[in-house]
Amino acid sequence: MSQVLDHEFQSLATEAICHEARMAGVAIQEAAGIYQRPSSVYRPALSIDGNQWCALYGDNLQDGVAGFGDSPADAMWYFDRNWCAKLTTTVAAGALDAMMGRKDWPSGITGEQHG
């Protein structure tokens, strides 16, 4: 009888240890995910702008990436979201044109068509 109880106790102890090890692994994965967020990697400046918090990476709103929210956590969440957002083709083309000074180039070079 004592051997049966010892075996059951060992089985329960082994299951408990395995469960705790799995839970520790999950916690480590969650922590690693947090440290991979753009707001953790790039550490944007956090400030108050009007009645909201602003997380800004870059010199200004036009050239950088920003997120706004009612709390610092919200601002960082929106920063992460905006970091992953793609520029629209129109916005990207306009920014490239401005960088290259292509405002007055002939239409054949810029790809514009006159209608």
DSSP file (Angstrom, degrees, kcal/mol; ACC not computed):
  #  RESIDUE AA STRUCTURE BP1 BP2  ACC     N-H-->O    O-->H-N    N-H-->O    O-->H-N    TCO  KAPPA ALPHA  PHI   PSI    X-CA   Y-CA   Z-CA
    1    1 A M     >        0   0    0      0, 0.0     4,-2.1     0, 0.0     5,-0.2   0.000 360.0 360.0 360.0 -41.2    0.0    0.0    0.0
    2    2 A S  H  >  +     0   0    0      1,-0.2     4,-2.3     2,-0.2     5,-0.1   0.856 360.0  53.7 -65.8 -34.0    2.8    2.4    0.9
    3    3 A Q  H  > S+     0   0    0      2,-0.2     4,-2.3     1,-0.2    -1,-0.2   0.880 107.0  51.8 -67.5 -36.9    4.5    1.8   -2.5
    4    4 A V  H  > S+     0   0    0      2,-0.2     4,-2.4     1,-0.2    -2,-0.2   0.924 111.5  46.5 -63.8 -45.3    1.2    2.7   -4.3
    5    5 A L  H  X S+     0   0    0     -4,-2.1     4,-2.8     2,-0.2    -2,-0.2   0.900 111.4  51.6 -65.1 -40.0    0.9    5.9   -2.4
    6    6 A D  H  X S+     0   0    0     -4,-2.3     4,-2.4     2,-0.2    -1,-0.2   0.913 111.0  48.2 -61.6 -42.0    4.6    6.7   -3.0
    7    7 A H  H  X S+     0   0    0     -4,-2.3     4,-2.2     2,-0.2    -2,-0.2   0.918 112.8  47.4 -65.1 -43.6    4.1    6.1   -6.7
    8    8 A E  H  X S+     0   0    0     -4,-2.4     4,-2.6     2,-0.2    -2,-0.2   0.906 112.2  50.5 -63.7 -41.8    1.0    8.3   -6.8
    9    9 A F  H  X S+     0   0    0     -4,-2.8     4,-2.7     1,-0.2    -2,-0.2   0.918 110.5  49.1 -62.2 -43.7    2.7   11.1   -4.9
   10   10 A Q  H  X S+     0   0    0     -4,-2.4     4,-2.4     2,-0.2    -1,-0.2   0.888 110.9  50.7 -63.7 -38.8    5.7   11.0   -7.3
   11   11 A S  H  X S+     0   0    0     -4,-2.2     4,-2.4     2,-0.2    -2,-0.2   0.927 112.3  46.3 -64.2 -45.3    3.4   11.2  -10.3
   12   12 A L  H  X S+     0   0    0     -4,-2.6     4,-2.3     2,-0.2    -2,-0.2   0.913 113.3  49.1 -64.4 -42.0    1.5   14.2   -8.8
   13   13 A A  H  X S+     0   0    0     -4,-2.7     4,-2.3     2,-0.2    -2,-0.2   0.906 111.3  49.9 -64.1 -41.2    4.8   15.9   -7.9
   14   14 A T  H  X S+     0   0    0     -4,-2.4     4,-2.4     2,-0.2    -2,-0.2   0.919 111.3  48.6 -63.7 -44.2    6.2   15.3  -11.4
   15   15 A E  H  X S+     0   0    0     -4,-2.4     4,-2.4     1,-0.2    -2,-0.2   0.897 111.3  50.4 -62.6 -40.9    3.0   16.7  -13.0
   16   16 A A  H  X S+     0   0    0     -4,-2.3     4,-2.3     2,-0.2    -1,-0.2   0.908 111.3  47.9 -64.8 -41.9    3.1   19.8  -10.8
   17   17 A I  H  X S+     0   0    0     -4,-2.3     4,-2.1     2,-0.2    -2,-0.2   0.916 112.6  48.8 -65.4 -43.2    6.8   20.4  -11.7
   18   18 A C  H  X S+     0   0    0     -4,-2.4     4,-2.3     2,-0.2    -2,-0.2   0.901 110.7  51.2 -63.1 -41.1    6.1   20.0  -15.4
   19   19 A H  H  X S+     0   0    0     -4,-2.4     4,-2.4     1,-0.2    -2,-0.2   0.935 110.5  48.0 -61.7 -46.7    3.1   22.4  -15.2
   20   20 A E  H  X S+     0   0    0     -4,-2.3     4,-2.2     1,-0.2    -1,-0.2   0.876 110.2  52.6 -63.0 -37.3    5.2   25.0  -13.4
   21   21 A A  H  X S+     0   0    0     -4,-2.1     4,-2.0     2,-0.2    -1,-0.2   0.903 109.8  48.5 -65.3 -40.9    7.9   24.7  -16.0
   22   22 A R  H  X S+     0   0    0     -4,-2.3     4,-2.1     2,-0.2    -2,-0.2   0.911 111.2  50.1 -64.3 -41.9    5.4   25.2  -18.9
   23   23 A M  H  X S+     0   0    0     -4,-2.4     4,-2.2     1,-0.2    -2,-0.2   0.876 109.1  51.5 -65.3 -37.3    4.0   28.2  -17.1
   24   24 A A  H  X S+     0   0    0     -4,-2.2     4,-2.1     2,-0.2    -1,-0.2   0.895 108.8  51.9 -64.5 -39.9    7.5   29.7  -16.7
   25   25 A G  H  X S+     0   0    0     -4,-2.0     4,-2.2     2,-0.2    -2,-0.2   0.898 109.1  49.5 -63.0 -41.2    8.1   29.1  -20.4
   26   26 A V  H  X S+     0   0    0     -4,-2.1     4,-2.4     2,-0.2    -2,-0.2   0.914 110.2  50.9 -63.6 -43.1    4.9   31.0  -21.3
   27   27 A A  H  X S+     0   0    0     -4,-2.2     4,-2.3     1,-0.2    -2,-0.2   0.887 109.8  50.2 -62.9 -39.0    5.8   33.9  -19.0
   28   28 A I  H  X S+     0   0    0     -4,-2.1     4,-2.4     2,-0.2    -1,-0.2   0.909 110.2  50.1 -66.1 -41.6    9.3   34.1  -20.7
   29   29 A Q  H  X S+     0   0    0     -4,-2.2     4,-2.0     2,-0.2    -2,-0.2   0.903 110.8  49.4 -63.5 -40.9    7.7   34.1  -24.2
   30   30 A E  H  X S+     0   0    0     -4,-2.4     4,-1.8     2,-0.2    -2,-0.2   0.916 111.6  48.5 -64.4 -43.1    5.3   36.9  -23.1
   31   31 A A  H  X S+     0   0    0     -4,-2.3     4,-1.9     1,-0.2    -2,-0.2   0.900 110.2  51.6 -64.3 -40.4    8.1   39.0  -21.7
   32   32 A A  H  X S+     0   0    0     -4,-2.4     4,-0.7     1,-0.2    -1,-0.2   0.887 107.3  54.0 -63.6 -38.3   10.2   38.5  -24.9
   33   33 A G  H >< S+     0   0    0     -4,-2.0     3,-0.6     1,-0.2     4,-0.4   0.883 107.1  50.7 -62.5 -39.3    7.2   39.7  -26.9
   34   34 A I  H >< S+     0   0    0     -4,-1.8     3,-1.2     1,-0.2     6,-0.2   0.904 108.1  52.0 -65.3 -41.2    7.0   42.9  -24.9
   35   35 A Y  H 3< S+     0   0    0     -4,-1.9    -1,-0.2     1,-0.3    -2,-0.2   0.608 104.9  57.8 -73.2 -10.1   10.7   43.6  -25.4
   36   36 A Q  T << S+     0   0    0     -4,-0.7    -1,-0.3    -3,-0.6    -2,-0.2   0.494  79.1 113.2 -94.9  -5.6   10.3   43.1  -29.2
   37   37 A R  S X> S-     0   0    0     -3,-1.2     4,-2.2    -4,-0.4     3,-1.1  -0.376  78.5-120.2 -64.4 144.7    7.6   45.9  -29.5
   38   38 A P  H 3> S+     0   0    0      0, 0.0     4,-3.0     0, 0.0     5,-0.5   0.857 113.9  57.5 -54.5 -36.7    8.8   48.9  -31.5
   39   39 A S  H 3> S+     0   0    0      1,-0.2     4,-0.6     2,-0.2    -4,-0.1   0.798 110.5  43.9 -67.2 -26.7    8.2   51.1  -28.5
   40   40 A S  H <4 S+     0   0    0     -3,-1.1    -1,-0.2    -6,-0.2    -5,-0.1   0.856 118.4  42.9 -81.5 -37.8   10.6   49.0  -26.4
   41   41 A V  H  < S+     0   0    0     -4,-2.2    -2,-0.2     1,-0.1    -1,-0.1   0.935 126.8  28.5 -73.6 -47.5   13.2   48.7  -29.1
   42   42 A Y  H  < S-     0   0    0     -4,-3.0    -3,-0.2    -5,-0.2    -1,-0.1   0.606  89.5-148.4 -95.2 -13.5   13.2   52.4  -30.3
   43   43 A R     <  -     0   0    0     -4,-0.6    -3,-0.1    -5,-0.5    -4,-0.1   0.925  16.1-149.5  47.5  69.1   12.2   54.1  -27.1
   44   44 A P        -     0   0    0      0, 0.0    13,-0.3     0, 0.0     2,-0.2  -0.255  24.6 -94.9 -64.8 154.8   10.2   57.1  -28.4
   45   45 A A  E     -A   56   0A   0     11,-2.6    11,-2.8    13,-0.1     2,-0.5  -0.499  38.4-145.8 -69.5 137.9   10.1   60.3  -26.4
   46   46 A L  E     +A   55   0A   0      9,-0.2     2,-0.3    -2,-0.2     9,-0.2  -0.931  32.5 147.0-111.6 124.9    7.1   60.5  -24.2
   47   47 A S  E     -A   54   0A   0      7,-2.5     7,-3.6    -2,-0.5     2,-0.5  -0.921  47.9-100.7-147.3 170.8    5.5   63.9  -23.5
   48   48 A I  E     -A   53   0A   0     -2,-0.3     2,-0.5     5,-0.2     5,-0.2  -0.865  30.7-174.9 -99.1 130.4    2.1   65.5  -22.9
   49   49 A D  E >   -A   52   0A   0      3,-3.4     3,-1.6    -2,-0.5     2,-0.5  -0.919  63.0 -52.4-126.7 103.1    0.6   67.3  -26.0
   50   50 A G  T 3  S-     0   0    0     -2,-0.5    -2,-0.0     1,-0.2     0, 0.0  -0.562 122.3 -18.7  68.4-119.1   -2.6   69.1  -25.1
   51   51 A N  T 3  S+     0   0    0     -2,-0.5     2,-0.3    -3,-0.1    -1,-0.2   0.196 127.8  66.8-106.8  15.8   -4.8   66.6  -23.2
   52   52 A Q  E <  S-A   49   0A   0     -3,-1.6    -3,-3.4    20,-0.0     2,-0.3  -0.914  80.0-110.4-133.2 161.0   -3.1   63.5  -24.5
   53   53 A W  E     -AB  48  69A   0     16,-3.2    16,-1.9    -2,-0.3     2,-0.4  -0.655  30.8-153.7 -84.2 146.1    0.2   61.7  -24.1
   54   54 A C  E     -AB  47  68A   0     -7,-3.6    -7,-2.5    -2,-0.3     2,-0.6  -0.989  11.1-164.5-125.9 128.0    2.5   61.6  -27.2
   55   55 A A  E     -AB  46  67A   0     12,-2.8    12,-1.7    -2,-0.4     2,-0.5  -0.960  23.1-179.5-107.0 114.3    5.1   59.0  -28.0
   56   56 A L  E     -AB  45  66A   0    -11,-2.8   -11,-2.6    -2,-0.6     2,-0.6  -0.965  21.4-172.8-125.9 126.8    7.3   60.4  -30.7
   57   57 A Y  E     + B   0  65A   0      8,-2.9     8,-2.3    -2,-0.5     2,-0.2  -0.967  64.5  28.1-113.9 112.7   10.3   58.9  -32.5
   58   58 A G  S    S-     0   0    0     -2,-0.6   -13,-0.1     6,-0.2     6,-0.1  -0.705 101.2 -67.3 127.1 179.0   12.0   61.5  -34.7
   59   59 A D  S    S-     0   0    0     -2,-0.2     2,-0.3     1,-0.1    -1,-0.1   0.813 106.4 -10.1 -77.3 -31.4   12.4   65.2  -34.8
   60   60 A N  S  > S-     0   0    0     -3,-0.1     4,-1.9     1,-0.0    -1,-0.1  -0.936  75.6 -90.1-158.2 176.2    8.8   66.1  -35.5
   61   61 A L  T  4 S+     0   0    0     -2,-0.3     5,-0.1     1,-0.2    -4,-0.1   0.814 119.7  52.8 -67.6 -30.6    5.4   64.7  -36.4
   62   62 A Q  T  4 S+     0   0    0      1,-0.2    -1,-0.2     3,-0.1    -4,-0.0   0.882 121.0  29.0 -73.6 -37.5    5.9   65.1  -40.1
   63   63 A D  T  4 S+     0   0    0     -3,-0.1    -2,-0.2     2,-0.1    -1,-0.2   0.602 119.3  53.1 -99.6 -13.2    9.3   63.2  -40.3
   64   64 A G  S  < S-     0   0    0     -4,-1.9     2,-0.4    -6,-0.1    -6,-0.2  -0.278  83.0-100.0-110.0-166.9    8.8   60.8  -37.3
   65   65 A V  E     +B   57   0A   0     -8,-2.3    -8,-2.9    -2,-0.1     2,-0.3  -0.974  41.9 178.6-119.2 134.5    6.5   58.2  -36.0
   66   66 A A  E     -B   56   0A   0     -2,-0.4     2,-0.3   -10,-0.2   -10,-0.2  -0.923  18.8-164.9-136.4 159.0    4.0   59.1  -33.3
   67   67 A G  E     -B   55   0A   0    -12,-1.7   -12,-2.8    -2,-0.3     2,-0.4  -0.989  10.6-159.6-141.6 138.9    1.3   57.7  -31.2
   68   68 A F  E     +B   54   0A   0     -2,-0.3     2,-0.3   -14,-0.2   -14,-0.2  -0.916  21.0 149.2-120.4 145.5   -1.3   59.6  -29.0
   69   69 A G  E     -B   53   0A   0    -16,-1.9   -16,-3.2    -2,-0.4     6,-0.1  -0.989  56.2-104.0-165.4 167.9   -3.4   58.3  -26.2
   70   70 A D  S    S+     0   0    0     -2,-0.3    -1,-0.0   -18,-0.2     3,-0.0   0.646 108.1  28.3 -73.4 -15.4   -5.1   59.1  -22.9
   71   71 A S  S  > S-     0   0    0    -18,-0.1     4,-2.5     1,-0.1     5,-0.2  -0.923  89.2-107.6-136.9 162.5   -2.3   57.3  -21.0
   72   72 A P  H  > S+     0   0    0      0, 0.0     4,-2.4     0, 0.0     5,-0.2   0.896 121.6  53.7 -57.7 -38.4    1.4   56.6  -21.6
   73   73 A A  H  > S+     0   0    0      2,-0.2     4,-2.2     1,-0.2     5,-0.1   0.907 108.8  48.2 -63.3 -41.5    0.5   53.0  -22.3
   74   74 A D  H  > S+     0   0    0      2,-0.2     4,-2.6     1,-0.2     5,-0.2   0.917 110.8  51.2 -64.1 -43.0   -2.1   54.0  -24.9
   75   75 A A  H  X S+     0   0    0     -4,-2.5     4,-2.1     1,-0.2   -20,-0.2   0.909 111.7  47.1 -61.4 -42.0    0.3   56.3  -26.6
   76   76 A M  H  X S+     0   0    0     -4,-2.4     4,-2.5     2,-0.2    -1,-0.2   0.883 110.6  52.6 -67.4 -38.0    2.9   53.6  -26.8
   77   77 A W  H  X S+     0   0    0     -4,-2.2     4,-2.1     2,-0.2    -2,-0.2   0.933 112.2  44.6 -62.9 -45.8    0.3   51.1  -28.1
   78   78 A Y  H  X S+     0   0    0     -4,-2.6     4,-2.7     2,-0.2    -1,-0.2   0.837 110.6  55.7 -68.6 -32.1   -0.7   53.5  -30.9
   79   79 A F  H  X S+     0   0    0     -4,-2.1     4,-2.6    -5,-0.2    -2,-0.2   0.949 108.3  47.9 -60.7 -48.2    3.0   54.2  -31.6
   80   80 A D  H  X S+     0   0    0     -4,-2.5     4,-1.3     1,-0.2    -2,-0.2   0.911 113.0  48.5 -58.3 -43.2    3.6   50.5  -32.1
   81   81 A R  H  < S+     0   0    0     -4,-2.1     4,-0.5     1,-0.2     3,-0.3   0.920 113.7  45.5 -63.7 -45.1    0.5   50.4  -34.4
   82   82 A N  H >< S+     0   0    0     -4,-2.7     3,-0.7     1,-0.2    -1,-0.2   0.822 105.0  62.4 -70.2 -30.8    1.7   53.4  -36.4
   83   83 A W  H 3< S+     0   0    0     -4,-2.6    -1,-0.2     1,-0.2    -2,-0.2   0.874 108.5  43.0 -59.7 -36.3    5.3   52.0  -36.6
   84   84 A C  T 3< S+     0   0    0     -4,-1.3    -1,-0.2    -3,-0.3    -2,-0.2   0.534  91.6 108.4 -88.8  -7.3    3.9   49.0  -38.5
   85   85 A A    <   -     0   0    0     -3,-0.7     2,-0.3    -4,-0.5    -3,-0.0  -0.464  66.4-129.7 -74.1 141.5    1.6   51.0  -40.8
   86   86 A K        -     0   0    0     -2,-0.2     2,-0.2     1,-0.1    -1,-0.1  -0.628  21.2-112.5 -87.9 148.2    2.5   51.4  -44.4
   87   87 A L        -     0   0    0     -2,-0.3     2,-0.1     1,-0.1    -1,-0.1  -0.515  34.1-112.5 -72.4 146.4    2.6   54.8  -46.2
   88   88 A T     >  -     0   0    0     -2,-0.2     4,-2.8     1,-0.1     5,-0.2  -0.475  27.3-113.3 -73.7 156.4    0.0   55.2  -48.8
   89   89 A T  H  > S+     0   0    0      1,-0.2     4,-2.8     2,-0.2     5,-0.2   0.887 116.4  51.2 -59.3 -40.8    1.4   55.5  -52.4
   90   90 A T  H  > S+     0   0    0      2,-0.2     4,-2.4     1,-0.2    -1,-0.2   0.923 112.7  44.8 -63.9 -45.2    0.4   59.1  -52.7
   91   91 A V  H  > S+     0   0    0      2,-0.2     4,-2.3     1,-0.2    -2,-0.2   0.923 115.4  47.4 -65.5 -44.3    2.0   60.1  -49.4
   92   92 A A  H  X S+     0   0    0     -4,-2.8     4,-2.3     2,-0.2    -2,-0.2   0.913 113.0  48.2 -64.8 -42.9    5.2   58.2  -50.2
   93   93 A A  H  X S+     0   0    0     -4,-2.8     4,-2.7    -5,-0.2    -1,-0.2   0.907 111.9  49.9 -65.3 -41.2    5.5   59.6  -53.7
   94   94 A G  H  X S+     0   0    0     -4,-2.4     4,-2.3    -5,-0.2    -1,-0.2   0.900 111.5  48.2 -63.5 -40.8    4.9   63.1  -52.4
   95   95 A A  H  X S+     0   0    0     -4,-2.3     4,-2.3     2,-0.2    -2,-0.2   0.901 113.1  48.0 -66.3 -40.4    7.6   62.7  -49.8
   96   96 A L  H  X S+     0   0    0     -4,-2.3     4,-2.2     2,-0.2    -2,-0.2   0.909 111.0  50.8 -66.6 -42.1   10.0   61.3  -52.3
   97   97 A D  H  X>S+     0   0    0     -4,-2.7     5,-2.4     1,-0.2     4,-0.8   0.919 111.5  48.1 -59.9 -43.3    9.3   64.1  -54.7
   98   98 A A  H ><5S+     0   0    0     -4,-2.3     3,-0.5     1,-0.2    -2,-0.2   0.901 111.3  50.2 -65.7 -40.0    9.9   66.7  -52.0
   99   99 A M  H 3<5S+     0   0    0     -4,-2.3    -1,-0.2     1,-0.2    -2,-0.2   0.873 117.1  40.0 -65.2 -36.3   13.2   65.0  -51.0
  100  100 A M  H 3<5S-     0   0    0     -4,-2.2    -1,-0.2    -5,-0.2    -2,-0.2   0.453 107.9-121.9 -94.6  -0.3   14.5   64.9  -54.5
  101  101 A G  T <<5 +     0   0    0     -4,-0.8     3,-0.5    -3,-0.5    -3,-0.2   0.881  59.8 148.7  64.8  38.7   13.2   68.4  -55.5
  102  102 A R    > < +     0   0    0     -5,-2.4     3,-1.1     1,-0.2    -4,-0.1   0.186  29.1 111.4 -91.1  17.4   11.1   66.9  -58.4
  103  103 A K  T 3  S+     0   0    0     -6,-0.3    -1,-0.2     1,-0.3    -5,-0.1   0.878  86.0  33.0 -60.4 -39.0    8.3   69.5  -58.1
  104  104 A D  T 3  S+     0   0    0     -3,-0.5    -1,-0.3     2,-0.0    -2,-0.1   0.189  88.0 126.9-106.2  16.4    9.2   71.2  -61.5
  105  105 A W    <   -     0   0    0     -3,-1.1    -3,-0.0     1,-0.1     5,-0.0  -0.393  70.0 -94.6 -72.6 151.6   10.4   68.1  -63.4
  106  106 A P    >>  -     0   0    0      0, 0.0     4,-1.7     0, 0.0     3,-1.1  -0.279  34.6-113.8 -62.1 153.1    8.8   67.4  -66.8
  107  107 A S  H 3>>S+     0   0    0      1,-0.3     4,-1.6     2,-0.2     5,-0.6   0.786 112.4  62.7 -64.1 -28.6    5.9   65.0  -66.8
  108  108 A G  H 345S+     0   0    0      1,-0.2    -1,-0.3     2,-0.2    -3,-0.0   0.816 108.0  43.3 -65.2 -29.6    7.8   62.3  -68.7
  109  109 A I  H <45S+     0   0    0     -3,-1.1    -2,-0.2     1,-0.1    -1,-0.2   0.885 117.3  42.9 -82.9 -41.2   10.4   62.0  -66.0
  110  110 A T  H  <5S-     0   0    0     -4,-1.7    -2,-0.2     2,-0.1    -3,-0.1   0.656 107.1-120.1 -82.7 -14.1    8.0   62.0  -63.0
  111  111 A G  T  <5 +     0   0    0     -4,-1.6    -3,-0.2     1,-0.3     2,-0.1   0.487  63.8 142.7  89.8   2.1    5.5   59.7  -64.6
  112  112 A E      < -     0   0    0     -5,-0.6     2,-0.4    -6,-0.2    -1,-0.3  -0.474  38.8-148.2 -75.5 148.6    2.6   62.2  -64.4
  113  113 A Q        -     0   0    0     -2,-0.1     2,-0.4    -3,-0.1    -5,-0.0  -0.962   5.8-137.6-119.0 136.1    0.2   62.3  -67.3
  114  114 A H              0   0    0     -2,-0.4     0, 0.0     1,-0.1     0, 0.0  -0.762 360.0 360.0 -91.5 136.3   -1.5   65.4  -68.5
  115  115 A G              0   0    0     -2,-0.4    -1,-0.1     0, 0.0    -2,-0.0   0.453 360.0 360.0-111.3 360.0   -5.1   64.8  -69.4
